[in-house]
């Protein structure tokens, strides 16, 4: 369990399952500003195949998909449904045997109401944190 964000900013609380050769997971984010019809919801999934692993780190190739139902900030009843597809790479460093910090870099492709393309990376502190129960 932990927290992780995509390159585009969608994210929230997450769960990750490590299978050794790969890891997969998902996230759920929720925000309600207190006004009428201003609730934001984010859902996503990710998969990374480990092309290299060591005792305390791994490097994976894969990506994530994020879906957001967001208040557009213009009218109280207007919502945007955004979909992001993000192929990329992820490095995880285990600061303890069951605590991982992750860094993600890749391409963010906005489809649906999300327009444009972003090539970017996240700083380690923002990218992700997971505590593994095993």
C-alpha positions as CSV (number, residue, x, y, z in Angstrom):
1,X,0.0,0.0,0.0
2,X,1.2,3.5,-0.6
3,X,0.7,6.5,-2.9
4,X,1.7,7.2,-6.5
5,X,1.0,9.7,-9.2
6,X,1.2,9.6,-12.9
7,X,3.2,12.1,-14.9
8,X,0.0,14.1,-15.7
9,X,-0.8,14.5,-12.0
10,X,-3.6,11.9,-11.6
11,X,-3.0,9.6,-8.6
12,X,-3.7,8.9,-5.0
13,X,-3.6,6.0,-2.6
14,X,-2.3,2.9,-4.3
15,X,-1.7,-0.8,-3.9
16,X,1.1,-2.6,-5.6
17,X,1.8,-6.4,-6.0
18,X,5.3,-7.5,-6.7
19,X,5.6,-10.8,-8.5
20,X,9.4,-10.8,-8.8
21,X,9.7,-10.5,-12.6
22,X,7.2,-7.7,-12.7
23,X,4.9,-5.6,-10.5
24,X,1.4,-4.3,-11.0
25,X,-0.9,-2.1,-9.2
26,X,-3.6,0.5,-9.2
27,X,-4.5,3.9,-7.6
28,X,-7.6,5.7,-6.4
29,X,-7.8,9.4,-5.7
30,X,-10.8,11.4,-4.4
31,X,-11.1,15.1,-3.7
32,X,-14.2,17.2,-2.7
33,X,-13.8,20.9,-2.3
34,X,-17.0,21.2,-0.3
35,X,-19.0,23.0,-3.0
36,X,-21.7,21.7,-5.2
37,X,-20.6,19.3,-8.0
38,X,-16.8,19.9,-7.4
39,X,-15.8,16.3,-6.7
40,X,-12.7,14.9,-8.5
41,X,-12.2,11.1,-8.8
42,X,-9.1,9.4,-10.3
43,X,-8.5,5.7,-11.0
44,X,-5.6,4.0,-12.6
45,X,-3.6,0.9,-13.2
46,X,0.1,0.2,-13.9
47,X,2.4,-2.6,-14.9
48,X,6.2,-2.7,-15.1
49,X,8.3,-5.7,-16.2
50,X,11.7,-5.8,-14.4
51,X,14.5,-5.8,-17.0
52,X,17.1,-5.5,-14.2
53,X,17.0,-6.2,-10.5
54,X,19.4,-6.1,-7.6
55,X,19.0,-6.8,-3.9
56,X,17.7,-3.3,-3.1
57,X,16.4,-1.9,-6.5
58,X,14.8,-2.7,-9.8
59,X,14.3,-1.1,-13.2
60,X,11.1,-1.8,-15.1
61,X,9.6,-1.1,-18.5
62,X,5.9,-0.7,-18.8
63,X,3.4,2.0,-18.2
64,X,0.1,3.1,-16.7
65,X,-3.4,4.1,-17.6
66,X,-5.3,6.8,-15.7
67,X,-8.9,7.8,-15.8
68,X,-10.1,11.0,-14.1
69,X,-13.6,12.5,-13.6
70,X,-12.7,16.1,-12.8
71,X,-14.5,19.4,-12.2
72,X,-13.5,21.7,-15.0
73,X,-13.7,24.8,-12.8
74,X,-16.0,26.7,-15.3
75,X,-19.5,25.6,-14.4
76,X,-20.7,23.7,-11.3
77,X,-22.3,21.0,-13.5
78,X,-19.5,20.6,-16.1
79,X,-17.2,17.6,-15.7
80,X,-14.2,16.4,-17.7
81,X,-13.5,12.8,-18.2
82,X,-9.8,12.5,-18.9
83,X,-7.9,9.4,-20.0
84,X,-4.1,9.3,-20.0
85,X,-1.9,6.5,-21.4
86,X,1.6,6.6,-20.1
87,X,4.3,4.3,-21.5
88,X,7.6,4.6,-19.6
89,X,10.2,3.3,-17.2
90,X,10.3,3.0,-13.5
91,X,13.1,2.6,-11.0
92,X,12.4,1.5,-7.5
93,X,14.8,1.8,-4.6
94,X,14.1,-0.3,-1.5
95,X,15.2,1.8,1.5
96,X,14.3,-1.2,3.6
97,X,13.4,-4.8,2.6
98,X,9.7,-3.8,2.3
99,X,9.7,0.0,1.7
100,X,10.2,1.3,-1.8
101,X,10.5,4.7,-3.3
102,X,9.9,5.0,-7.1
103,X,10.9,7.3,-9.9
104,X,8.9,7.3,-13.1
105,X,9.8,8.8,-16.5
106,X,8.0,8.5,-19.8
107,X,5.4,9.8,-22.2
108,X,2.0,11.0,-21.1
109,X,-0.6,10.8,-23.9
110,X,-3.9,12.6,-23.2
111,X,-7.0,11.2,-24.9
112,X,-10.7,11.8,-24.3
113,X,-11.1,15.4,-22.7
114,X,-7.3,15.4,-22.0
115,X,-5.5,17.0,-24.9
116,X,-1.8,17.1,-25.7
117,X,1.3,15.1,-25.1
118,X,3.9,15.5,-22.3
119,X,7.4,14.0,-22.1
120,X,8.5,14.3,-18.6
121,X,9.7,12.7,-15.3
122,X,8.8,13.0,-11.7
123,X,11.1,13.7,-8.7
124,X,11.5,10.7,-6.4
125,X,9.5,12.2,-3.5
126,X,6.5,12.8,-5.6
127,X,6.6,9.7,-7.8
128,X,5.7,7.0,-5.3
129,X,6.0,5.3,-2.0
130,X,5.0,1.8,-1.1
131,X,5.1,-0.4,1.9
132,X,5.0,-4.1,1.1
133,X,3.5,-6.7,3.5
134,X,5.3,-10.0,3.1
